[in-house]
């Protein structure tokens, strides 16, 4: 079945007297992309949440990040300390499932007759995983406050009305804003960057900003409008203009990292930290840019940001369109990295880049409100997800054991295939040759989060 918007629609002919009318029924995306809404994704997230909580004696000091595909611990989540920037995505995945159970039960695929009880258990589990995040709202040592706080605590507020969660979101925004420097007109992303090639550790000398920062601005806009705090809004908008001027190239590809002089605001270096080379286009960085600039336009309605979003998206799509590999819409980890392959070997991808970009493209489609360019972005987003499922969906499937009565544990899991904790494979966290920690071709917690979030966006938009 084709994924192109407004294409391959089912046509029915209805005879009414002597007149014939034709009704067009859109493609069933819930069938074409059924893995987005399958029992497997609910059961797998549930199983990992329960097992990792048990393994930590119900005290969460570490959160899941990556799942190696080979080696001694293949298939098992590798954990990072709770303060690591990815800590918010697994709780966010639980809240994505909770949203379906509460608001869209027709897309909440579980076999249990006691669905209401199960939804209560999901809420309890999600809040358990979110609890350590409240203490992080006051952190001023990181720019990743949007990634850490919003996927779980913003959703907890919006789904349940928990004022404690909203308060933490607002505090986190002010914490993020504290990293803004009006001399640079930007929010400091990292306090330091150290690899085999460079060492930046002095904040009085270097001011580091990364393209990923665009996706943390949503937090500032959300909090700014909730509290009528124009300063938060202005900081976000000013930062976005600075990124557009300095990190986005003339052809709308992107650098990863720019180092500014904190005293003058002048650019000192344009670099990469996780991509192939300084001059190359790291695909996840480009994806962060698409999503972040689209979100910024949605908040500001400034056409400069819309044009940037469209141009960044066009660049991303052009690089995939020019690929000669199988599944070209599962993006390479870096669009300019060499691809030496043995016969039958597939190139190194990054499914997280694809899922982030697909979310941005879907928002662009919604923003463009039926214009031709929007239809193209919609088709591309669907193709990214479809090809990712075909290439990278884990063969390990989880399902719930159907309870024989209402007293049986509703969370009992049945696994088929070789165990693999993540939904998707073939992500790449960092393949940069100079990095002190390189790891690639694995499951990745934020690839799964944005996979689930893409499905939820489709539902919210009424597209399935």
C-alpha positions in Angstrom: 0.0 0.0 0.0 1.4 3.4 -0.9 2.1 6.0 1.8 1.8 9.0 -0.4 -0.7 11.5 0.9 -3.9 11.7 -1.1 -2.7 8.8 -3.2 -4.0 5.2 -3.5 -7.3 6.0 -1.9 -10.1 3.5 -1.9 -13.0 4.6 -4.2 -16.5 3.4 -3.6 -19.4 3.9 -6.0 -22.8 4.4 -4.5 -25.9 4.2 -6.6 -28.5 6.8 -5.6 -31.5 6.6 -8.0 -30.0 7.4 -11.4 -27.1 9.3 -9.9 -23.7 7.8 -9.1 -21.5 9.4 -6.4 -17.9 8.5 -5.6 -16.6 8.5 -2.0 -12.9 8.6 -1.4 -11.6 6.8 1.8 -8.1 7.7 2.9 -5.4 5.0 3.2 -5.6 3.2 6.6 -2.4 4.3 8.2 -3.2 2.3 11.3 -3.0 -0.8 9.1 -0.1 0.3 6.9 1.9 1.3 10.1 0.3 -1.2 12.4 3.5 -1.8 14.3 3.3 1.7 15.7 0.2 0.6 17.6 0.9 -3.1 18.1 0.6 -4.9 21.4 4.3 -5.5 21.1 5.3 -1.9 21.8 3.1 -1.7 24.9 4.2 -5.0 26.2 7.9 -4.4 25.6 8.0 -1.0 27.3 5.9 -2.4 30.2 8.3 -5.4 30.5 11.4 -3.3 30.5 10.0 -0.9 33.1 8.9 -3.6 35.5 12.1 -5.6 35.2 14.6 -2.7 35.5 12.7 -1.4 38.5 12.9 -4.7 40.1 16.6 -5.1 39.3 17.2 -1.8 41.1 15.2 -2.8 44.2 12.6 -0.1 43.3 15.2 2.7 43.7 15.9 4.2 40.3 19.5 5.4 40.2 20.0 4.5 36.5 18.0 4.7 33.4 18.0 2.8 30.1 19.9 4.2 27.2 21.2 1.7 24.5 20.7 -1.9 23.6 23.8 -3.6 22.0 23.0 -5.9 19.1 26.2 -8.0 19.6 28.4 -9.1 22.5 28.0 -10.5 25.9 25.0 -8.3 26.8 23.3 -8.2 23.5 19.6 -7.5 23.7 19.8 -6.0 27.2 19.5 -2.3 28.0 22.7 -0.7 29.1 22.0 1.8 31.8 23.3 5.3 32.4 23.3 7.3 35.6 20.0 9.1 36.3 21.5 12.5 35.6 22.4 11.5 32.0 20.6 13.6 29.4 18.6 10.7 28.1 16.9 9.9 31.4 13.5 11.5 30.4 12.9 9.4 27.3 12.0 6.1 28.9 9.5 7.6 31.4 8.3 9.5 28.3 7.6 6.3 26.5 5.5 5.1 29.4 3.5 8.3 29.3 3.1 7.9 25.5 1.5 4.5 26.2 -0.6 6.0 29.0 -1.9 8.7 26.7 -3.2 6.0 24.3 -4.8 4.1 27.2 -6.5 7.2 28.5 -7.5 9.2 25.4 -7.4 6.8 22.5 -8.3 3.3 23.8 -9.1 2.1 20.3 -5.4 2.3 19.6 -4.3 0.7 22.9 -3.7 -2.8 21.8 -3.9 -5.1 24.8 -5.9 -8.3 25.2 -7.0 -7.7 28.8 -10.7 -7.6 29.7 -9.7 -5.5 32.7 -8.3 -2.6 30.7 -9.1 0.1 33.2 -7.2 -1.7 35.9 -4.2 -2.0 33.6 -4.3 1.7 32.7 -4.1 2.4 36.5 -1.1 0.2 36.7 0.6 2.0 33.8 0.0 5.4 35.5 1.5 4.1 38.7 4.5 2.7 36.8 5.0 5.8 34.8 4.9 8.0 37.9 7.4 5.7 39.6 9.9 6.2 36.7 9.2 9.9 36.6 9.7 10.5 40.3 13.5 11.1 40.2 13.0 13.7 37.5 11.4 16.2 39.9 14.7 16.8 41.6 16.3 17.6 38.3 14.2 20.6 37.6 16.6 22.9 39.4 19.7 21.7 37.5 21.6 24.5 35.9 24.5 22.4 34.7 22.8 21.2 31.5 20.8 22.6 28.6 18.9 19.3 28.2 16.1 20.3 30.4 13.5 19.8 27.7 14.6 16.3 27.0 14.8 15.5 30.7 11.6 17.0 31.9 9.0 17.3 29.1 8.4 13.8 27.9 7.2 12.6 31.3 6.3 15.6 33.5 4.6 17.7 31.0 2.5 14.7 29.9 1.8 13.9 33.6 0.4 17.5 34.0 -1.6 17.4 30.7 -3.0 13.9 31.2 -3.7 13.9 34.9 -3.7 17.6 36.0 -0.9 16.9 38.5 0.2 20.5 39.5 3.4 19.2 41.0 4.5 18.2 37.5 3.6 21.5 36.0 5.5 23.3 38.7 8.6 21.2 37.8 8.2 22.1 34.2 8.1 25.8 35.0 11.1 25.5 37.3 13.1 23.6 34.7 12.4 26.3 32.1 13.8 28.9 34.5 16.8 26.7 35.1 17.4 26.4 31.4 17.1 30.2 30.9 19.8 30.7 33.5 22.3 29.4 31.0 21.5 32.2 28.5 24.2 34.8 27.9 23.2 38.1 26.2 26.7 38.6 25.0 26.4 35.6 22.8 22.6 35.7 22.4 22.5 32.0 23.1 22.0 29.4 25.7 25.2 27.6 26.6 24.7 23.9 25.6 27.7 22.2 27.2 30.0 23.4 29.9 32.9 21.3 28.4 33.7 19.2 25.4 36.6 16.7 25.5 37.7 14.3 22.9 41.0 13.1 21.3 41.2 16.2 19.1 40.1 19.1 21.3 39.6 20.0 24.9 37.2 22.8 25.9 36.9 23.1 29.7 37.0 26.8 30.6 33.6 28.5 30.4 35.4 31.9 30.5 37.1 31.2 27.3 34.7 29.0 25.3 30.9 29.0 24.9 29.6 25.8 23.3 26.3 25.6 21.5 25.0 22.5 19.7 22.3 22.0 17.1 20.4 19.7 19.5 19.6 22.8 21.6 16.8 23.7 19.2 14.6 20.9 20.7 14.9 22.3 24.2 13.4 25.6 23.3 9.9 24.2 23.3 10.2 24.0 27.1 10.9 27.8 27.3 7.9 28.7 25.1 5.6 26.3 27.0 6.6 27.7 30.4 6.7 31.3 29.1 3.1 31.2 27.9 1.9 29.4 31.0 3.3 32.1 33.2 3.2 35.1 30.8 6.9 35.4 31.2 8.0 37.2 28.0 11.7 36.8 29.0 11.6 33.1 28.6 9.9 33.5 25.2 12.5 36.1 24.1 15.4 34.0 25.2 14.1 31.0 23.1 13.6 33.1 20.0 16.9 34.9 20.3 18.7 31.6 20.7 16.9 30.2 17.6 18.1 33.2 15.5 21.6 32.7 16.7 21.6 29.0 15.8 20.1 29.8 12.4 22.8 32.3 11.7 25.8 30.3 12.9 25.1 26.6 13.0 22.9 26.2 9.9 24.9 26.4 6.7 24.0 28.4 3.6 22.7 25.2 1.9 20.6 24.4 5.1 22.8 21.5 6.2 24.0 21.8 9.7 27.1 21.8 11.8 26.9 20.0 15.1 28.9 22.3 17.5 29.8 25.9 17.4 32.3 27.5 19.9 31.8 31.2 20.6 33.9 33.7 22.4 31.8 34.3 25.5 33.1 37.9 25.8 32.4 39.0 22.3 29.9 36.5 20.9 32.2 35.9 17.9 32.4 32.4 16.4 35.7 30.7 17.1 35.2 27.2 15.8 32.6 25.2 13.9 33.0 21.5 14.7 31.5 18.1 15.2 31.4 16.0 18.3 29.4 13.0 17.2 29.3 13.3 13.4 31.9 12.1 10.8 33.8 15.4 10.2 33.4 19.1 11.0 32.3 19.8 7.5 29.9 16.8 7.2 26.2 16.6 8.0 25.4 14.4 11.0 22.0 13.1 10.3 20.6 13.3 13.9 21.8 16.9 14.1 19.9 17.7 10.9 16.8 15.9 12.4 17.0 17.9 15.6 17.1 21.1 13.5 14.0 20.1 11.5 12.0 19.3 14.6 13.3 22.3 16.7 12.8 25.0 14.1 9.3 23.7 13.3 8.4 23.8 16.9 9.8 27.3 17.1 7.7 28.5 14.2 4.6 26.9 15.7 5.2 29.1 18.8 6.4 32.3 17.2 4.7 32.3 13.7 7.8 34.0 12.4 8.1 33.0 8.7 11.9 33.0 9.0 11.7 29.9 11.1 9.1 28.2 8.8 11.4 28.8 5.8 14.3 27.4 7.8 12.3 24.3 8.7 11.2 23.7 5.1 14.8 24.1 3.8 16.3 21.9 6.5 13.7 19.2 5.7 14.3 19.5 2.0 18.1 19.0 2.5 17.4 15.9 4.7 15.1 14.4 2.1 17.4 15.2 -0.8 20.2 13.3 0.9 18.0 10.3 1.4 16.6 10.5 -2.2 20.2 10.4 -3.5 21.0 7.3 -1.6 21.7 4.1 -3.6 21.3 1.7 -0.7 18.3 -0.4 0.2 15.9 1.3 2.5 17.2 4.8 1.7 14.7 6.5 4.0 16.4 4.9 7.1 19.1 7.6 7.2 22.8 7.0 7.3 24.3 8.0 10.6 26.2 10.8 8.8 25.2 11.8 5.3 28.9 12.3 4.3 30.6 9.4 6.0 32.2 6.9 3.7 30.4 3.6 3.3 32.8 0.8 2.6 30.7 -2.4 2.3 31.3 -6.0 1.8 28.9 -7.7 -0.6 25.4 -7.9 0.9 26.4 -5.6 3.8 24.2 -2.7 4.7 25.5 0.7 5.7 25.5 2.1 9.2 22.2 3.9 9.9 20.7 6.0 12.7 17.1 5.1 13.3 16.9 7.7 16.0 17.6 10.4 13.3 14.8 9.0 11.2 12.3 9.0 14.0 13.2 12.5 15.1 13.0 13.8 11.6 9.7 12.0 11.0 8.2 13.9 14.0 9.4 17.2 12.6 8.1 16.4 9.1 4.7 15.5 10.5 4.5 18.9 12.3 5.6 20.6 9.1 2.7 18.9 7.3 0.3 20.1 9.9 1.7 23.6 9.8 1.5 23.9 6.1 -2.2 23.0 6.2 -2.7 21.1 2.9 -0.1 22.9 0.8 1.7 20.8 -1.8 5.0 20.9 0.2 3.1 19.7 3.3 1.8 16.7 1.4 5.4 15.8 0.4 6.6 16.0 4.0 3.8 13.9 5.1 4.6 11.2 2.5 8.2 11.4 3.5 7.5 11.0 7.2 5.3 7.9 6.5 8.0 6.4 4.3 10.7 6.9 6.9 8.6 5.1 9.5 7.6 2.4 7.1 11.1 1.6 5.9 12.4 1.8 9.5 9.9 -0.9 10.5 10.8 -3.0 7.6 14.6 -2.8 8.2 15.0 -2.2 11.9 12.0 -3.4 13.9 13.3 -5.9 16.4 12.4 -9.5 15.6 11.9 -10.0 19.3 8.2 -9.5 20.1 6.4 -9.1 23.4 2.8 -9.8 24.2 0.6 -10.0 27.3 -0.5 -13.3 28.6 -4.2 -13.2 28.4 -5.6 -13.5 32.0 -7.9 -16.4 32.6 -9.7 -14.4 35.2 -9.7 -11.0 36.8 -7.4 -12.0 39.6 -4.5 -12.9 37.4 -1.6 -10.5 37.0 -2.5 -8.2 34.1 1.2 -7.5 33.3 2.4 -11.1 32.7 4.6 -11.0 29.5 5.2 -13.6 26.8 8.3 -13.1 24.6 9.0 -14.6 21.2 12.3 -14.6 19.4 15.7 -13.7 20.8 15.2 -11.1 23.6 15.9 -7.5 22.6 14.8 -4.8 25.0 14.3 -2.0 22.5 11.6 -1.7 19.8 14.0 -0.5 17.1 17.5 -1.5 16.1 20.2 0.2 14.0 20.6 3.5 15.9 23.9 5.2 16.3 24.7 7.2 19.4 28.3 8.2 18.5 30.6 7.0 15.7 32.9 10.0 15.7 36.5 8.7 15.4 37.8 11.2 18.0 35.1 10.4 20.6 36.2 8.9 23.9 33.2 6.6 23.8 32.0 5.3 20.5 28.9 3.1 20.2 26.7 2.3 17.2 24.3 0.0 15.6 22.1 -0.6 18.6 18.7 0.1 20.1 18.4 3.6 21.6 15.9 4.8 24.1 15.0 8.0 22.2 14.6 6.2 18.9 11.8 4.2 20.6 10.4 7.3 22.3 10.1 9.2 19.0 8.7 6.1 17.3 5.9 6.0 19.9 5.4 9.8 19.8 5.0 9.7 16.0 2.2 7.3 16.4 0.5 9.5 19.0 0.9 12.6 16.8 -0.9 10.7 14.0 -3.7 9.9 16.4 -3.9 13.5 17.8 -4.1 14.9 14.2 -6.9 12.6 13.3 -4.8 11.0 10.5 -5.6 7.4 11.3 
